[in-house]
Amino acid sequence: MNVLKSSKFITITVILTLILSLLYTTIFLIDTASANDSPRYKTFFSLDRGNITYDDGRPPSIGYVDRITENNPLGGAILGTRFKVDENGVIVYCLNWDLDSPLLEKDGGNEYKKTSERLTKEEYTAMVYAYGNDQDITNDYTINGKKLTEDQRYYVSQVALYIVSHDMNSKNITIDSLIKHTRGEIDHEISEELYKIIEKHVDYIENNLLDVPAEEDLHIKLEGQANKLVQNGTYFESDVLQLKVNNQNAKVVFTKKNLYNAYFVDLEGNTVTDDYILDGNAFKIRLNAKDIEEKGKIELAFKATTDIENVYKYEPRYQDSDKRGQGVDGEKLQRITWMETDTKEANVSVSINYDIVKGDLVIHKTDVGTGESLEGATFEIKDEKGNIVSTMTTNKQGLAITEGLTFGKYTYQEIEAPAGYVLDENIYEIAVLENGEVTAEITNDIIRGNFELNKVDEKTNEPLEGATFEIKDVEGNHISTVTTNKQGLAMVEGLPFGKYTYQEVEAPEGYEIDQTVYEFAIEETGKTVNVTMKNNAKKASTNEQQSKEAPKKLPKTGDKTNTINYMLGSLFLAAAVILARLVRKKENNESN
């Protein structure tokens, strides 16, 4: 029962831990020392070369001196070894003269694994001065004035390592347990000279021991709360950060591939260089709001590296009971060491989230006079570069909405007005600075125009005063009544957009009325619709016509009007005669 309770408790704890990690993991920090500080596994090979060959098909080996044994106190048992390299061709040495060499490269070699055992002072010194390494001294050795061959230099280095090493898997061998070769299988003089060189080389190692390099520790971390960029006005910024590396010899680089448009500033907000960061100074990551990407995060990776010497021993990856753990002779494999300089690596990466600023533009379109919402107004939205980002049209509620505008400045302009309204050609500016809505109230003036009627005589085109007209809308509602002036004009101003009718309801005096219903439309603001209407004069009545055309009649008897007219006429005639005579008499007197 207690076990079950404990198990449940552990399970719950694990689940809670996972949940918390999900809640708070907006940053991923990785601080690792890479396995590159000496490969965990390596493959070593024996080379098909050497001065000793075998009739049984085994690959050749290198051998120049003998071992003294109980059965051969004067020598005769050649101390052989094989030239060995790793997968990169780097020369390696074995620690056990009495164990088997790795397979040839054509046979795939053998896999080895790194142990936690470090080289001794003697082993390390022997490796430093060995053939193929940086401080190799074997190139100074000669026989009869000639430098040693590569195989001979390798042999001297390898045998010296056997002598100074006391590896746990090897039977001890000393300089005193060696002797020149005596059986004639190799040149006697070379054997003796090489023995002396080996003795000299071992003596140099023992008298010039080097300290084994200490294990280099390498760690890198980014201090500070780098979990989120927080908006600060026109930019987003991280908390104070600082890069820490524990090894002064380390070289630090960082990858900004996914940093995008973010950059580094010091604590005063000044932009700083990469070196400023790598030198361990406190800094912040900043991202201008206008440069925000859709990704919602930035990533940054730092890598610290330092060169180290490999001072570890490698042993066969597989047991000798497995063929993969057997060497060229089918025996148990020897242990190996190599001195290539490795690179130790530590990494830290950070992934910082930020909120993408997005705003919605809401335009409400209304009639300037009534405040009623207007449908059908179309707007064009552009960014700071003049790119069209949206086109929207108001709905029945007079609303047009563009969602998801990222941080920045925009303009909007009406490109199509609602039917019957004046287009607003103004360009308006807005700015999206934070999440939320940006609302704009825009009004439109309805289209208004004028109606002018010109009334003239049908035949003379003379203007006619006094013609009265009634103006109605398309639904028959009375709008206005106007009468032409002396110039024959009647005007109605400020008619709203739409269709209308006009009809003469009273003609000018002496003219016939035109009761036809005519249509006109107000479609453009400020425009006057002009119409001309002609009227015919009324025709005369029958009595008037006969009076004008009747012949003159003689006076009738008893007609007093005619009698008076004749009497007056006679008097005027008599006066005229008398006046003429007087004038003539006066002219005659003057001539005498």
C-alpha positions as CSV (number, residue, x, y, z in Angstrom):
1,M,0.0,0.0,0.0
2,N,2.8,2.4,0.9
3,V,4.5,1.5,-2.3
4,L,1.3,2.4,-4.3
5,K,0.9,5.7,-2.5
6,S,4.6,6.6,-3.1
7,S,4.1,5.7,-6.8
8,K,1.0,7.9,-7.1
9,F,2.8,10.7,-5.4
10,I,5.8,10.4,-7.8
11,T,3.4,10.3,-10.8
12,I,1.5,13.4,-9.6
13,T,4.8,15.2,-9.0
14,V,6.1,14.4,-12.5
15,I,2.8,15.6,-14.0
16,L,2.9,18.9,-12.1
17,T,6.5,19.4,-13.0
18,L,5.7,18.9,-16.7
19,I,2.7,21.3,-16.5
20,L,4.9,24.0,-14.8
21,S,7.6,23.5,-17.3
22,L,5.1,24.1,-20.1
23,L,3.7,27.2,-18.5
24,Y,7.0,28.8,-17.9
25,T,9.1,27.6,-20.7
26,T,9.0,30.5,-23.1
27,I,12.8,30.3,-23.0
28,F,14.9,27.3,-23.8
29,L,18.4,27.5,-22.2
30,I,20.8,24.8,-23.0
31,D,24.2,24.7,-21.3
32,T,26.1,21.7,-22.5
33,A,29.7,20.5,-22.8
34,S,29.8,18.8,-26.2
35,A,31.1,15.2,-26.6
36,N,33.6,16.7,-29.1
37,D,36.0,17.2,-26.2
38,S,37.2,13.7,-27.1
39,P,35.1,11.4,-29.2
40,R,33.3,8.8,-27.2
41,Y,34.0,6.2,-29.9
42,K,36.8,5.9,-32.4
43,T,38.0,3.4,-34.9
44,F,41.6,2.4,-35.1
45,F,43.4,0.5,-37.9
46,S,46.7,-1.3,-38.4
47,L,48.6,-0.4,-41.6
48,D,49.9,-3.0,-44.0
49,R,53.5,-2.1,-43.7
50,G,56.7,-3.2,-41.7
51,N,60.0,-4.9,-42.0
52,I,58.8,-8.3,-40.7
53,T,56.6,-10.4,-42.9
54,Y,54.7,-13.6,-42.1
55,D,54.1,-16.7,-44.2
56,D,50.7,-17.3,-42.7
57,G,49.1,-14.3,-44.3
58,R,49.2,-12.0,-41.3
59,P,50.0,-8.4,-42.1
60,P,53.6,-7.3,-41.6
61,S,54.9,-5.7,-38.4
62,I,57.8,-3.6,-37.3
63,G,60.5,-5.1,-35.2
64,Y,64.2,-4.3,-34.5
65,V,65.1,-5.5,-31.0
66,D,64.5,-8.7,-29.0
67,R,63.0,-9.4,-25.6
68,I,65.0,-11.4,-23.0
69,T,62.9,-14.3,-21.7
70,E,63.5,-17.3,-19.6
71,N,63.6,-19.4,-22.7
72,N,65.7,-16.9,-24.6
73,P,68.1,-15.3,-22.1
74,L,70.3,-14.1,-25.0
75,G,67.4,-12.7,-27.0
76,G,65.7,-14.1,-30.1
77,A,62.1,-13.2,-29.4
78,I,61.6,-10.1,-31.6
79,L,59.5,-7.3,-29.9
80,G,57.2,-6.4,-32.8
81,T,54.5,-3.8,-33.2
82,R,52.3,-2.5,-36.0
83,F,51.9,1.0,-37.4
84,K,48.5,2.2,-36.3
85,V,46.3,5.2,-37.2
86,D,42.7,6.4,-36.5
87,E,39.9,7.0,-39.0
88,N,41.4,10.4,-39.8
89,G,44.9,9.1,-40.4
90,V,46.3,10.4,-37.1
91,I,49.1,8.2,-35.7
92,V,48.2,6.4,-32.5
93,Y,50.1,4.1,-30.1
94,C,49.2,1.1,-28.1
95,L,49.9,0.6,-24.4
96,N,50.1,-3.2,-24.3
97,W,52.9,-4.9,-26.2
98,D,51.6,-8.3,-25.4
99,L,48.0,-7.8,-26.9
100,D,46.8,-7.9,-30.4
101,S,46.8,-4.9,-32.9
102,P,43.6,-3.6,-34.6
103,L,42.5,-5.0,-37.9
104,L,43.7,-3.5,-41.2
105,E,41.6,-0.7,-42.7
106,K,40.4,-3.0,-45.5
107,D,39.0,-5.2,-42.8
108,G,37.2,-2.3,-41.1
109,G,39.6,-1.9,-38.2
110,N,38.2,-2.1,-34.6
111,E,36.0,0.2,-32.6
112,Y,37.3,1.6,-29.4
113,K,35.6,3.5,-26.6
114,K,37.0,6.3,-24.4
115,T,37.7,5.5,-20.7
116,S,37.9,7.8,-17.8
117,E,41.6,6.8,-17.3
118,R,44.1,9.5,-17.9
119,L,47.7,9.0,-19.0
120,T,50.4,9.0,-16.4
121,K,53.2,11.6,-16.5
122,E,55.5,9.1,-18.1
123,E,52.9,8.0,-20.7
124,Y,52.0,11.6,-21.5
125,T,55.6,12.7,-21.9
126,A,56.3,9.7,-24.1
127,M,53.4,10.7,-26.3
128,V,54.4,14.3,-26.5
129,Y,57.9,13.5,-27.8
130,A,56.7,10.6,-30.0
131,Y,56.8,10.5,-33.8
132,G,53.9,12.3,-35.3
133,N,53.3,14.7,-32.4
134,D,54.1,18.4,-32.1
135,Q,57.2,18.0,-30.0
136,D,58.5,14.9,-31.8
137,I,62.3,14.5,-31.2
138,T,62.7,11.3,-33.1
139,N,63.7,13.3,-36.2
140,D,67.0,14.1,-34.5
141,Y,68.1,10.5,-34.3
142,T,70.4,9.0,-37.0
143,I,72.1,5.7,-37.8
144,N,75.4,6.0,-39.7
145,G,74.6,9.6,-40.4
146,K,71.2,8.8,-41.9
147,K,67.9,9.9,-40.3
148,L,65.6,7.2,-39.2
149,T,62.8,6.0,-41.5
150,E,59.2,6.7,-40.5
151,D,58.7,3.1,-39.5
152,Q,61.9,3.2,-37.3
153,R,60.8,6.5,-35.7
154,Y,57.4,5.0,-35.0
155,Y,59.1,1.9,-33.5
156,V,61.4,3.9,-31.2
157,S,58.4,5.9,-29.9
158,Q,56.2,2.8,-29.4
159,V,58.8,0.7,-27.6
160,A,59.7,3.7,-25.4
161,L,56.0,4.0,-24.4
162,Y,55.9,0.3,-23.6
163,I,58.9,0.8,-21.3
164,V,57.6,3.8,-19.4
165,S,54.0,2.6,-19.2
166,H,52.7,0.4,-16.5
167,D,49.3,-0.1,-18.0
168,M,47.2,-2.5,-16.1
169,N,46.8,-4.9,-19.1
170,S,50.4,-5.1,-19.9
171,K,53.3,-7.2,-18.5
172,N,56.1,-5.0,-17.5
173,I,58.9,-4.4,-20.0
174,T,62.1,-2.4,-19.2
175,I,65.1,-1.2,-21.1
176,D,67.0,-4.0,-19.4
177,S,64.6,-6.6,-20.7
178,L,65.6,-5.7,-24.2
179,I,68.6,-6.7,-26.3
180,K,69.7,-6.4,-29.9
181,H,68.4,-9.0,-32.3
182,T,70.7,-12.0,-32.5
183,R,69.0,-14.5,-34.9
184,G,69.8,-12.8,-38.1
185,E,66.2,-12.1,-39.2
186,I,67.0,-8.3,-39.3
187,D,70.2,-6.4,-39.7
188,H,72.4,-6.7,-36.6
189,E,74.0,-3.3,-36.7
190,I,70.6,-1.5,-37.2
191,S,69.2,-3.5,-34.3
192,E,72.0,-2.5,-32.0
193,E,71.9,1.1,-33.1
194,L,68.1,1.2,-32.6
195,Y,68.4,-0.3,-29.2
196,K,70.8,2.5,-28.2
197,I,68.4,5.1,-29.6
198,I,65.5,3.6,-27.7
199,E,67.6,3.7,-24.5
200,K,68.5,7.3,-25.2
201,H,64.9,8.2,-25.9
202,V,63.6,6.6,-22.7
203,D,66.3,8.4,-20.7
204,Y,65.1,11.7,-22.3
205,I,61.5,11.0,-21.3
206,E,62.4,10.1,-17.8
207,N,64.5,13.2,-17.3
208,N,62.0,15.6,-18.9
209,L,58.7,14.5,-17.5
210,L,55.8,16.8,-18.2
211,D,52.7,17.4,-16.2
212,V,49.5,15.9,-17.6
213,P,47.2,18.8,-18.5
214,A,44.4,19.3,-16.0
215,E,40.9,18.5,-17.1
216,E,39.6,21.7,-18.8
217,D,36.2,22.7,-17.5
218,L,34.1,24.7,-19.9
219,H,30.7,26.1,-19.2
220,I,28.7,28.9,-20.7
221,K,25.4,30.4,-19.6
222,L,23.3,33.5,-20.2
223,E,22.3,35.2,-17.0
224,G,19.1,37.1,-16.7
225,Q,15.4,36.6,-17.3
226,A,15.4,36.1,-21.1
227,N,11.9,34.7,-21.2
228,K,10.0,37.5,-23.1
229,L,10.4,40.8,-24.9
230,V,8.2,43.4,-23.3
231,Q,6.8,46.4,-25.2
232,N,8.2,49.7,-24.3
233,G,6.6,52.3,-26.5
234,T,7.9,51.8,-30.1
235,Y,10.1,48.8,-29.3
236,F,10.1,45.5,-27.5
237,E,13.0,44.8,-25.1
238,S,14.3,41.9,-22.9
239,D,15.5,42.0,-19.3
240,V,19.2,42.6,-18.6
241,L,21.3,39.7,-19.9
242,Q,24.9,38.8,-19.5
243,L,27.0,36.1,-21.0
244,K,29.2,34.1,-18.6
245,V,32.0,31.7,-19.7
246,N,34.2,30.0,-17.0
247,N,37.2,29.4,-19.2
248,Q,39.3,32.4,-20.2
249,N,40.9,30.5,-23.0
250,A,37.6,29.8,-24.7
251,K,36.6,31.3,-27.9
252,V,33.0,32.4,-28.0
253,V,30.9,32.9,-31.1
254,F,27.2,33.2,-31.5
255,T,24.6,32.5,-34.2
256,K,22.1,35.3,-35.0
257,K,20.4,33.5,-37.9
258,N,17.0,33.6,-36.2
259,L,17.6,36.9,-34.5
260,Y,15.8,38.6,-37.4
261,N,15.6,42.4,-36.9
262,A,16.4,42.3,-33.2
263,Y,19.6,44.0,-32.1
264,F,21.7,44.6,-28.9
265,V,21.8,47.7,-26.7
266,D,23.6,48.5,-23.5
267,L,21.8,49.5,-20.3
268,E,21.5,53.1,-21.6
269,G,19.9,52.0,-24.8
270,N,22.9,52.5,-27.1
271,T,23.4,50.0,-29.9
272,V,26.4,47.8,-29.2
273,T,28.6,45.5,-31.2
274,D,28.9,41.7,-31.0
275,D,32.2,42.0,-29.3
276,Y,30.6,44.0,-26.5
277,I,28.3,41.0,-25.8
278,L,31.1,38.4,-26.1
279,D,33.3,40.4,-23.7
280,G,30.7,39.7,-20.9
281,N,29.1,43.1,-20.7
282,A,25.5,43.4,-19.6
283,F,23.1,44.0,-22.5
284,K,19.5,43.9,-23.6
285,I,17.9,42.5,-26.8
286,R,15.7,45.1,-28.5
287,L,13.2,44.7,-31.4
288,N,11.6,47.7,-33.0
289,A,7.8,47.3,-33.1
290,K,7.7,48.1,-36.8
291,D,10.1,45.2,-37.5
292,I,8.0,42.6,-35.7
293,E,7.7,39.4,-37.6
294,E,4.8,36.9,-37.6
295,K,6.9,34.3,-35.9
296,G,6.5,35.8,-32.4
297,K,9.9,34.8,-31.2
298,I,13.6,35.3,-31.8
299,E,16.4,32.8,-31.3
300,L,20.0,33.2,-30.3
301,A,22.8,30.6,-29.8
302,F,26.2,31.0,-28.2
303,K,29.0,28.5,-28.6
304,A,32.2,28.4,-26.5
305,T,35.2,26.3,-27.7
306,T,38.7,25.6,-26.4
307,D,41.5,23.4,-27.6
308,I,42.4,20.6,-25.3
309,E,44.9,17.7,-25.5
310,N,43.4,14.2,-25.4
311,V,44.9,12.5,-22.3
312,Y,42.6,9.6,-22.1
313,K,43.0,5.9,-22.8
314,Y,40.8,4.0,-25.2
315,E,39.8,0.3,-24.8
316,P,38.1,-2.1,-27.2
317,R,34.4,-1.4,-27.5
318,Y,33.6,-5.2,-27.6
319,Q,34.9,-8.1,-25.6
320,D,37.5,-10.5,-27.1
321,S,34.8,-13.2,-27.1
322,D,33.2,-11.2,-29.9
323,K,35.0,-11.2,-33.2
324,R,34.6,-7.4,-33.2
325,G,36.9,-7.4,-30.1
326,Q,39.7,-9.4,-31.8
327,G,42.7,-8.1,-33.6
328,V,44.7,-9.2,-36.7
329,D,45.9,-12.3,-34.9
330,G,42.4,-13.1,-33.6
331,E,43.5,-12.3,-30.1
332,K,42.4,-9.8,-27.4
333,L,43.0,-6.2,-28.5
334,Q,45.5,-3.9,-26.9
335,R,44.5,-0.5,-25.4
336,I,45.3,2.6,-27.4
337,T,46.1,6.3,-26.8
338,W,46.4,9.2,-29.2
339,M,47.5,12.8,-28.9
340,E,45.5,14.8,-31.4
341,T,44.4,18.1,-30.1
342,D,40.6,18.2,-29.6
343,T,38.1,20.9,-29.3
344,K,35.9,21.1,-26.2
345,E,32.6,22.8,-26.8
346,A,29.9,24.3,-24.7
347,N,26.6,25.7,-25.9
348,V,23.8,27.9,-24.7
349,S,20.8,28.8,-26.8
350,V,17.8,31.0,-26.0
351,S,14.4,31.3,-27.6
352,I,12.6,34.5,-26.6
353,N,8.9,35.0,-27.2
354,Y,7.1,38.3,-27.8
355,D,3.6,39.3,-28.4
356,I,2.8,40.4,-31.9
357,V,1.1,43.7,-31.9
358,K,-2.1,43.6,-34.0
359,G,-4.9,46.1,-34.2
360,D,-8.2,46.3,-35.9
361,L,-9.3,49.4,-37.9
362,V,-13.0,50.1,-37.5
363,I,-14.6,52.8,-39.6
364,H,-18.1,54.0,-38.9
365,K,-19.7,56.0,-41.8
366,T,-22.6,58.3,-41.1
367,D,-24.7,61.0,-42.7
368,V,-23.3,64.4,-41.6
369,G,-26.8,65.8,-41.2
370,T,-28.9,63.0,-39.8
371,G,-26.2,60.8,-38.2
372,E,-27.7,57.8,-39.9
373,S,-25.3,54.9,-40.7
374,L,-24.3,54.7,-44.3
375,E,-23.9,51.4,-46.2
376,G,-21.7,51.1,-49.3
377,A,-18.7,53.4,-48.6
378,T,-15.5,51.7,-49.8
379,F,-12.1,52.5,-48.2
380,E,-8.6,51.6,-49.2
381,I,-6.0,51.0,-46.4
382,K,-2.3,51.5,-47.2
383,D,0.9,50.9,-45.1
384,E,3.8,53.4,-44.7
385,K,5.3,52.3,-48.0
386,G,2.1,52.9,-49.9
387,N,1.2,49.2,-50.3
388,I,-2.5,48.4,-50.3
389,V,-3.1,46.1,-47.3
390,S,-6.9,46.1,-47.4
391,T,-10.0,47.3,-49.2
392,M,-13.2,47.3,-47.2
393,T,-16.9,48.5,-47.6
394,T,-19.3,49.6,-44.9
395,N,-22.2,47.3,-44.1
396,K,-25.8,48.1,-43.2
397,Q,-24.6,49.4,-39.8
398,G,-22.2,51.7,-41.5
399,L,-19.2,49.7,-40.3
400,A,-16.1,48.6,-42.2
401,I,-13.5,46.5,-40.3
402,T,-9.9,45.5,-41.2
403,E,-8.5,43.0,-38.7
404,G,-4.9,42.1,-37.9
405,L,-3.0,45.2,-38.8
406,T,0.5,44.9,-37.4
407,F,2.3,47.6,-35.6
408,G,2.9,50.7,-37.6
409,K,1.3,53.7,-39.4
410,Y,-1.4,53.5,-42.0
411,T,-3.5,55.7,-44.2
412,Y,-7.1,55.2,-45.3
413,Q,-9.1,56.9,-47.9
414,E,-12.6,56.7,-49.3
415,I,-12.5,55.5,-52.9
416,E,-16.2,55.1,-53.4
417,A,-19.0,57.0,-51.6
418,P,-22.4,55.6,-50.7
419,A,-25.0,56.2,-53.4
420,G,-26.2,59.8,-53.3
421,Y,-23.3,61.1,-51.2
422,V,-20.3,63.2,-51.9
423,L,-16.9,61.3,-52.1
424,D,-14.6,62.3,-49.2
425,E,-11.2,62.5,-50.9
426,N,-9.3,63.3,-47.7
427,I,-6.4,60.9,-46.7
428,Y,-6.6,60.0,-43.0
429,E,-3.7,58.6,-40.9
430,I,-3.9,56.0,-38.1
431,A,-1.2,54.2,-36.0
432,V,-1.4,50.7,-34.6
433,L,0.7,50.9,-31.4
434,E,-0.9,48.2,-29.3
435,N,-3.3,45.4,-29.4
436,G,-6.9,46.5,-29.8
437,E,-9.2,48.5,-32.0
438,V,-8.6,51.9,-33.7
439,T,-12.0,53.5,-34.4
440,A,-12.6,56.3,-36.9
441,E,-15.9,58.2,-37.3
442,I,-16.3,59.5,-40.8
443,T,-19.3,61.5,-42.1
444,N,-20.5,62.1,-45.6
445,D,-22.5,65.0,-47.1
446,I,-25.4,64.0,-49.3
447,I,-25.2,65.3,-52.9
448,R,-27.1,68.5,-53.3
449,G,-27.8,70.4,-56.5
450,N,-30.0,73.1,-58.0
451,F,-32.9,73.2,-60.4
452,E,-33.4,76.2,-62.7
453,L,-36.3,76.6,-65.2
454,N,-36.3,79.1,-68.0
455,K,-39.8,80.0,-69.4
456,V,-39.9,81.6,-72.9
457,D,-42.4,82.3,-75.6
458,E,-42.7,79.5,-78.2
459,K,-42.3,81.8,-81.2
460,T,-40.2,84.8,-80.0
461,N,-38.2,83.1,-77.2
462,E,-39.0,86.2,-75.1
463,P,-38.8,85.4,-71.3
464,L,-42.2,84.9,-69.7
465,E,-42.9,86.1,-66.2
466,G,-45.5,84.6,-64.0
467,A,-45.3,80.9,-64.8
468,T,-45.8,78.9,-61.6
469,F,-44.4,75.3,-61.2
470,E,-44.7,72.6,-58.5
471,I,-41.7,70.4,-57.7
472,K,-42.2,66.9,-56.3
473,D,-40.0,64.0,-55.4
474,V,-40.4,60.6,-57.0
475,E,-42.8,59.6,-54.3
476,G,-45.1,62.5,-55.2
477,N,-44.3,64.5,-52.1
478,H,-44.5,68.3,-52.6
479,I,-41.0,69.9,-52.4
480,S,-41.4,73.4,-53.6
481,T,-43.5,75.9,-55.7
482,V,-41.7,78.5,-57.7
483,T,-42.7,81.3,-60.2
484,T,-40.7,82.7,-63.0
485,N,-39.4,86.3,-62.6
486,K,-39.2,89.0,-65.3
487,Q,-36.2,87.2,-66.8
488,G,-38.4,84.1,-67.1
489,L,-36.4,82.2,-64.5
490,A,-37.4,80.1,-61.5
491,M,-34.8,78.5,-59.2
492,V,-34.9,75.8,-56.5
493,E,-31.6,75.4,-54.6
494,G,-30.1,72.6,-52.4
495,L,-32.2,69.7,-53.6
496,P,-30.9,66.4,-52.2
497,F,-29.7,63.6,-54.4
498,G,-32.5,61.9,-56.2
499,K,-35.2,62.1,-58.9
500,Y,-37.9,64.8,-59.1
501,T,-40.8,66.0,-61.3
502,Y,-41.9,69.5,-62.2
503,Q,-45.2,70.6,-63.6
504,E,-46.7,74.0,-64.6
505,V,-49.6,74.8,-62.4
506,E,-50.2,78.4,-63.6
507,A,-49.3,79.8,-67.0
508,P,-48.2,83.4,-67.7
509,E,-51.1,85.8,-68.5
510,G,-52.2,85.3,-72.1
511,Y,-50.5,82.0,-72.5
512,E,-51.7,78.4,-72.5
513,I,-50.8,76.2,-69.5
514,D,-48.5,73.1,-70.1
515,Q,-49.8,70.5,-67.7
516,T,-47.2,67.9,-68.8
517,V,-45.2,66.3,-65.9
518,Y,-41.5,66.4,-66.5
519,E,-38.6,64.6,-64.7
520,F,-35.2,65.6,-63.7
521,A,-32.5,64.2,-61.4
522,I,-29.9,65.6,-59.0
523,E,-26.8,63.4,-59.4
524,E,-23.8,65.6,-58.8
525,T,-23.1,67.9,-55.9
526,G,-23.2,71.6,-56.6
527,K,-24.5,71.1,-60.2
528,T,-27.5,73.1,-61.5
529,V,-29.9,71.3,-63.7
530,N,-31.2,73.7,-66.4
531,V,-34.4,73.2,-68.4
532,T,-36.1,75.5,-70.8
533,M,-39.9,75.4,-71.2
534,K,-41.8,77.2,-74.0
535,N,-45.4,78.4,-73.9
536,N,-47.8,79.3,-76.7
537,A,-49.9,82.5,-76.5
538,K,-53.6,82.0,-76.2
539,K,-55.7,82.2,-79.4
540,A,-58.3,85.2,-79.8
541,S,-62.1,84.5,-79.2
542,T,-64.7,84.4,-82.2
543,N,-66.4,87.9,-81.4
544,E,-63.0,89.6,-81.2
545,Q,-62.0,88.1,-84.5
546,Q,-65.2,89.3,-86.2
547,S,-64.9,92.8,-84.8
548,K,-61.5,93.2,-86.3
549,E,-62.6,92.0,-89.7
550,A,-66.2,93.8,-90.1
551,P,-66.5,96.5,-92.9
552,K,-67.2,100.2,-92.2
553,K,-71.0,101.1,-92.1
554,L,-72.7,104.4,-93.0
555,P,-74.5,106.2,-90.2
556,K,-78.1,105.3,-89.6
557,T,-81.0,107.8,-89.2
558,G,-81.6,108.5,-85.6
559,D,-78.1,107.4,-84.5
560,K,-77.2,110.3,-82.1
561,T,-73.6,109.2,-81.9
562,N,-73.0,109.5,-85.6
563,T,-74.9,113.0,-85.7
564,I,-72.6,114.5,-83.1
565,N,-69.6,113.1,-85.0
566,Y,-70.8,114.7,-88.2
567,M,-71.4,118.1,-86.5
568,L,-68.0,118.2,-85.0
569,G,-66.5,117.2,-88.3
570,S,-68.3,120.1,-90.1
571,L,-67.1,122.6,-87.5
572,F,-63.5,121.5,-87.9
573,L,-63.8,121.7,-91.6
574,A,-65.3,125.3,-91.5
575,A,-62.5,126.5,-89.2
576,A,-59.9,125.1,-91.5
577,V,-61.3,127.0,-94.5
578,I,-61.5,130.3,-92.6
579,L,-57.9,129.8,-91.4
580,A,-56.7,129.2,-94.9
581,R,-58.3,132.4,-96.2
582,L,-56.8,134.6,-93.5
583,V,-53.4,133.2,-94.2
584,R,-53.7,133.9,-97.9
585,K,-55.0,137.5,-97.4
586,K,-52.0,138.3,-95.2
587,E,-49.6,137.0,-97.8
588,N,-51.2,139.3,-100.5
589,N,-51.0,142.4,-98.3
590,E,-47.3,141.8,-97.7
591,S,-46.6,141.4,-101.4
592,N,-48.2,144.9,-102.2
